[in-house]
Amino acid sequence: MNNINERLDNLKLEIQKPEFLEGKGLSNEVNIRIFCYDAQDEMIVRHFTEQLIVDQSLDCHLIERNLYKVFLSICDDKRITEKAVQMEEKKGKEFLFHNLQKFANNKSFVEKMQYEPHEPGDVLLLTGVGEVFPFMRIHSLLEALQPEFPDIPILVMYPGTYDGRFVRLFDKLEPNPYYRAFNIIGIDGSNHHVL
């Protein structure tokens, strides 16, 4: 069942279940779930996510954090957004990347994404993972988010693959190790976490 629409429908059902919201059956692991999809389905996933966020009938409350928008907000705070293009033209891509990494780091992302109080039924929904590459990598961000969001589930919309040990963005880039998450709905449509 590689039908993205069916998988997304299953995701909508899954995120409302008490087992998901309470992190039951995860062997005391953090409640981080990854929904992997083919990058060619990005527009379908974006449309679905936009509809899901405004769906008042859900038995959960989605708190979306688009990582690309978070990144732009961080750049705006540092007043570098408008200057970035000229900086890249004058000093090169590597110079720009290195300078952005100084302040657009895990700590600044987590600070921008934090909110209080976390309520039962909240789900932190991370989108824009592909858009923010290479400035932020999901495996390192999830490590930084774990201590700040231990009480609510984190759901990552991920344009790539996760095999339980490695995340591989766009299913083409070099895999990065990350083992603390669970696939929420497999490519075959199965529910991958243990309940």
N, C-alpha and C positions, 0 to 999 in steps of 0.2 A: 504494500500500500504506500506508494511513493507520492500519492496525491496530496499536494501541499494544502489544499483547502480542507480535506478530511483531517489531516494532521492538526491543522489550526483549530478546527472545530473540537477535536479531542482535547487540545490544550485548554480551550476555554472551559470545558467541563472539569478538567483536572485541577485547575488553579482555584476552583471554588470548593473543592473537597476539604473537609476538616483534616484529613491525613496530610494533605499538602500544606495547608496553612499552619498546622502545628508541628510539622516536620516528623511525623510518626514514621517509624520503620527505617530510620536512617542510621541506626547503630551509633547514636550520639554524635553523629557528624553534623556539620553546619548545614543549614537548609538552603543550599545553593543548587539550582536546577538550570540546565542548559537546554534550550530548544534549538537544535541544529537544523539548518536548511541550506539548500543550494543557493549560492549568490544570485543566480539567474531569477530566483523567486523573490528578490528583494522588494519589488514594488507591491507584490501580493501581500507579503508580510507587513510592510509599512501600512498598507490600507487596513489590514486586519487589526493591527495594533492601534491605529487611530480610532477605529470603531470600538474596540474593546475598552479603551480608556474612558470613553464617554458613555458606555453602557451602564445605565443606572440600575439594571436588574441583576447585576453580579452580586454574589455573596462574598465578595472581597473588595478591597479598595486598592486599586493600582496606583502606585506612585512612580510615574515614569521619569527616568533620567536618561535623556539622549546624550550619549557621551560626546558626540561632536558639538552639540550646543553647549555642554558644560565646558569643553575645551575653548570654544569661542568666547564664552563668558569670562574665563580665566584670562584669555588674551586681551579682552576689553578692559578688564580690571588693571592690567599692566600697561595699557595704552599702546599695545603693539600690533593690534589687528590691522590697522591702516598702513603701518610701516613695514609689515612682513613682506609684501611683494617687492618693495624697493630694496629691502635688506637682502632678499634672495638674489635679486638681479645684480647687486653690487658685490656681495661677499660670498654668494654661492649657497647651494642647498644644504650642505653639511654645516656651515656656519649657522644658518637659520635653525636647523634642527637642533643643534647643540645648545643654542641659546634658549629655544623654547623649552627644552627638557629641564632647564634650570628651575623654572617656575611652574610649568605644566606637568607636575609630577603626581604620584599617587596621593600624597598628603593634600595637595590643593584640590584634586578631584574629589576626594572623600569629604573635605570640608564643604565644597559646593553642593554635594549630594545629600548631606546630612539634613535631617529635619527632626523636630521634637514636637510632641512625644510620638513614639512608635505605638500604634494602636493594634490590638488584636484584629486580624483580618487584613492588615496592610500587607502588600506585596511590593517590594522594590523591583521595578521592571527596568532593565537596562537595554537600551536600544542604541543605534548609531555606532555599533562596534566596528563595522567595516569602514565607516566614514572617518573615524578618528585615527585609524591606522596611518602612519607608524608612530604617531605621537603618544598613543596609549595602547598598551597591550593588556588584553583582558585577564590573562593569568596573573600578572603582577597586581592589577587593580583589585581582583577578587581577594588576593592575600591581604591587601590593605583594608578592604571592606569588612572582612570577617569579624574583627573585634568591635567594629562600630555598629553592625547590624546583626547581632547574635539572636535577636528575639523575633525577627520576621523573615519570611522567605525572600530570597533573591532569585529572580528569574532573568536569565540572559537570553536575548534573542541573538543567535550566533550564526552568521553566514559562513559556515564551515563545518568541520566535523570535530567531535569529541568522543574518544574511545574509552573514557574512564581513566586514562593516564595522560593523554596529550590532547591539547587543543590545536587545531590546524586551520587558521583563517583562510577562507575562500577555498579550502581543501587543496591549496596549492603551495602555500608558504611553508617555511620550516616549522615543524611541530614544536610547541612549547609545553614543558611538563606542567600538569596541574591535575591533582588527584582528589581534591576535596569536594567536587561537584558530582551531580548525577544527571544523566540525560532524562528529561521529563517525558518526552514522546519520541520513540525511535523512528528512524527513517522508514521502518517497516510498519509503523503505526502502533507498535507495542509500547506499553508503559514500562520504562526501564528501571524505576527504583523499586526497592523491596518494601512491601507493606506488610 
